[in-house]
Amino acid sequence: MGGRIKGSAVPIRQPVGVVCSDFTEGAIGQLQFFMTWKEGLHAAGLTG
């Protein structure tokens, strides 16, 4: 995720992990955001 600080030209970047689930008819039913990819992978059950 990236952007600029309001009222400034200073760029900011923050890595995030996102887990999408509960798909219905091609639509995302639920989004969960995490501060790191590792947390997102863990929440999705993709790490030991």
matplotlib code that plots the C-alpha trace (Angstrom):
import matplotlib.pyplot as plt

x = [0.0, 1.4, 0.5, 1.6, 1.3, -1.7, -0.5, 3.0, 4.8, 6.4, 5.7, 4.9, 4.8, 3.4, 3.5, 0.2, -1.3, -4.8, -6.9, -10.1, -12.7, -16.4, -16.7, -20.3, -21.1, -17.7, -17.9, -15.6, -17.6, -14.9, -11.6, -9.1, -6.1, -2.8, 0.2, 2.6, 2.4, 3.5, 0.4, -1.9, -0.4, -0.7, -4.4, -5.0, -3.4, -0.6, 2.3, 3.2]
y = [0.0, 3.4, 7.0, 10.5, 12.2, 14.7, 18.2, 16.9, 15.4, 12.8, 9.3, 6.5, 2.7, 0.0, -3.7, -5.4, -8.9, -9.3, -12.5, -12.6, -15.2, -16.2, -15.8, -15.8, -15.6, -14.1, -11.5, -11.2, -11.8, -10.9, -9.1, -9.3, -7.0, -7.7, -5.6, -8.2, -10.9, -13.4, -12.6, -12.9, -16.2, -17.6, -16.5, -18.3, -21.5, -21.3, -21.5, -24.0]
z = [0.0, -0.8, -0.8, 0.3, 3.6, 3.5, 2.7, 1.8, -1.1, 1.2, -0.1, 2.3, 1.8, 4.0, 3.1, 3.9, 3.6, 2.5, 2.7, 0.5, 1.3, 1.2, -2.6, -3.9, -7.6, -8.3, -5.6, -2.5, 0.6, 3.2, 3.3, 6.1, 6.2, 8.0, 8.7, 7.1, 4.4, 7.1, 9.2, 6.2, 5.1, 8.7, 8.8, 5.5, 6.9, 4.4, 6.9, 9.5]

ax = plt.figure().add_subplot(projection="3d")
ax.plot(x, y, z, "-o")
ax.set_aspect("equal")
plt.show()
